[in-house]
Amino acid sequence: MRIDVVLLSGMLTLGATAGCAGRTTKVAQTVGVEEPAPATGTDEAQPRRRAKTTVTTTTTAESDKSASGIVGSAAAHRDPGDPIQLMWVEGDVAGMTSILSVDGTSTIGFVDYHQRRRGDVLEAVRIARFNDGSTDEDRVEARIGKTLQTIRGRSIIRNAKGVRTVDITIDVAGGRITGFSGLGEKRETYDERVELPPGTYWGPLIFIVIKNFEQNAVDGRLVFRTVVPTPKPRVLDMELLRQEETTVRRPGGKIDVVRFALRPTVNWLIDPVLHMLTPETNFFVKPGAPPGLARFQGPRNFAGQKIRIE
């Protein structure tokens, strides 16, 4: 029996610092992220302590007052494919951040992130570049207002020689997934008609979902539709789960955060093999207005290489 283990391609997006622009004025922001010095030892999440953060960002945020009154009822009745309600207004953002080994002791690459808003359309490009020459790239286009509605996007994985091994185009509005995976005789091509609701999120859009978690979650849980290469493109539901309050160590001190776990909505009793083989994926989020990502720790893509982004 063949078992496709679903991993989270494109999660590297979340290493790019996200920012917000005000709705009433057009504001462009550039987010600068200090590159962390290589850690001198293991610095896993520690018991909670108050500390200062050395992460430097420039961002402008405001609440979407028009949406706040209906958030509670909308969250309680939303289906996985429904678009999330937006509390924070997205704008123009650019930044770079380091990709670390999972233990944080070495730098293995960096993320280059650009996000631009044109009217009610948000475009985002995230390219993760690794020391061996390989890259993971995600491009997304979404309509933003009171909700986040995905229009289309593309996911590309290149090997160390710069050759595309996965190239998937996702047309959410048209309900179509096209592209290929593999090389030579092992290459498979795809042209599939699928139901992709506007609440289908992947790559750079995942952190926007996390940032608006409180406005959309029910009992500490938020479910959304996604598309992931495994390497064959798969459409499935993922769930974000709020976990414990803790701290993460950064150069200069520790940061108070909340851990969020991301996993497929698969009953582990039905598929225990998937439970054993799917790497744990965690987001450590600093509460604030808006919330900020302090750390991502999980798989790079379907190949399963574990990484850390700070």
JOVEN-V293296 format. One record per residue. N is the residue number from 1. RES is the residue in three letters. PHI is phi as a letter, one per 20 degrees, with the letter a starting at -180 (none if undefined). Layout:
# JOVEN-V293296
n,res,phi
N,RES,PHI
N,RES,PHI
This chain:
# JOVEN-V293296
n,res,phi
1,MET,none
2,ARG,e
3,ILE,c
4,ASP,e
5,VAL,e
6,VAL,e
7,LEU,d
8,LEU,d
9,SER,f
10,GLY,n
11,MET,f
12,LEU,f
13,THR,g
14,LEU,f
15,GLY,f
16,ALA,f
17,THR,f
18,ALA,e
19,GLY,c
20,CYS,c
21,ALA,c
22,GLY,f
23,ARG,f
24,THR,e
25,THR,c
26,LYS,e
27,VAL,c
28,ALA,d
29,GLN,c
30,THR,c
31,VAL,e
32,GLY,d
33,VAL,c
34,GLU,f
35,GLU,f
36,PRO,f
37,ALA,f
38,PRO,g
39,ALA,f
40,THR,e
41,GLY,a
42,THR,f
43,ASP,c
44,GLU,f
45,ALA,g
46,GLN,d
47,PRO,g
48,ARG,f
49,ARG,b
50,ARG,f
51,ALA,a
52,LYS,e
53,THR,d
54,THR,d
55,VAL,f
56,THR,d
57,THR,c
58,THR,c
59,THR,b
60,THR,c
61,ALA,c
62,GLU,b
63,SER,f
64,ASP,e
65,LYS,g
66,SER,f
67,ALA,e
68,SER,f
69,GLY,f
70,ILE,d
71,VAL,f
72,GLY,g
73,SER,f
74,ALA,f
75,ALA,f
76,ALA,f
77,HIS,d
78,ARG,f
79,ASP,e
80,PRO,g
81,GLY,e
82,ASP,f
83,PRO,f
84,ILE,f
85,GLN,f
86,LEU,d
87,MET,e
88,TRP,d
89,VAL,e
90,GLU,e
91,GLY,b
92,ASP,e
93,VAL,b
94,ALA,b
95,GLY,a
96,MET,c
97,THR,b
98,SER,e
99,ILE,d
100,LEU,d
101,SER,f
102,VAL,f
103,ASP,e
104,GLY,m
105,THR,e
106,SER,b
107,THR,e
108,ILE,d
109,GLY,r
110,PHE,b
111,VAL,d
112,ASP,d
113,TYR,c
114,HIS,c
115,GLN,c
116,ARG,c
117,ARG,d
118,ARG,c
119,GLY,m
120,ASP,d
121,VAL,d
122,LEU,d
123,GLU,d
124,ALA,c
125,VAL,c
126,ARG,c
127,ILE,c
128,ALA,e
129,ARG,d
130,PHE,d
131,ASN,g
132,ASP,e
133,GLY,n
134,SER,f
135,THR,b
136,ASP,c
137,GLU,c
138,ASP,c
139,ARG,c
140,VAL,c
141,GLU,c
142,ALA,b
143,ARG,e
144,ILE,c
145,GLY,a
146,LYS,f
147,THR,c
148,LEU,d
149,GLN,d
150,THR,f
151,ILE,d
152,ARG,a
153,GLY,a
154,ARG,b
155,SER,c
156,ILE,c
157,ILE,d
158,ARG,d
159,ASN,e
160,ALA,f
161,LYS,e
162,GLY,n
163,VAL,e
164,ARG,f
165,THR,d
166,VAL,c
167,ASP,b
168,ILE,d
169,THR,d
170,ILE,d
171,ASP,d
172,VAL,f
173,ALA,f
174,GLY,e
175,GLY,m
176,ARG,b
177,ILE,c
178,THR,c
179,GLY,p
180,PHE,b
181,SER,b
182,GLY,n
183,LEU,c
184,GLY,l
185,GLU,f
186,LYS,e
187,ARG,f
188,GLU,d
189,THR,d
190,TYR,c
191,ASP,b
192,GLU,d
193,ARG,e
194,VAL,c
195,GLU,e
196,LEU,c
197,PRO,f
198,PRO,f
199,GLY,e
200,THR,e
201,TYR,c
202,TRP,b
203,GLY,l
204,PRO,f
205,LEU,e
206,ILE,f
207,PHE,f
208,ILE,f
209,VAL,f
210,ILE,f
211,LYS,f
212,ASN,d
213,PHE,g
214,GLU,f
215,GLN,e
216,ASN,c
217,ALA,f
218,VAL,c
219,ASP,l
220,GLY,m
221,ARG,b
222,LEU,c
223,VAL,d
224,PHE,b
225,ARG,e
226,THR,b
227,VAL,c
228,VAL,c
229,PRO,f
230,THR,c
231,PRO,f
232,LYS,f
233,PRO,f
234,ARG,c
235,VAL,d
236,LEU,b
237,ASP,e
238,MET,d
239,GLU,c
240,LEU,e
241,LEU,c
242,ARG,f
243,GLN,d
244,GLU,e
245,GLU,e
246,THR,b
247,THR,c
248,VAL,c
249,ARG,e
250,ARG,c
251,PRO,g
252,GLY,o
253,GLY,q
254,LYS,c
255,ILE,d
256,ASP,f
257,VAL,c
258,VAL,d
259,ARG,e
260,PHE,d
261,ALA,d
262,LEU,c
263,ARG,b
264,PRO,f
265,THR,e
266,VAL,d
267,ASN,f
268,TRP,f
269,LEU,f
270,ILE,f
271,ASP,c
272,PRO,f
273,VAL,f
274,LEU,f
275,HIS,f
276,MET,f
277,LEU,e
278,THR,e
279,PRO,f
280,GLU,f
281,THR,c
282,ASN,c
283,PHE,c
284,PHE,d
285,VAL,d
286,LYS,e
287,PRO,f
288,GLY,r
289,ALA,c
290,PRO,e
291,PRO,f
292,GLY,c
293,LEU,e
294,ALA,e
295,ARG,b
296,PHE,d
297,GLN,b
298,GLY,r
299,PRO,f
300,ARG,f
301,ASN,a
302,PHE,f
303,ALA,f
304,GLY,n
305,GLN,f
306,LYS,e
307,ILE,c
308,ARG,c
309,ILE,c
310,GLU,c
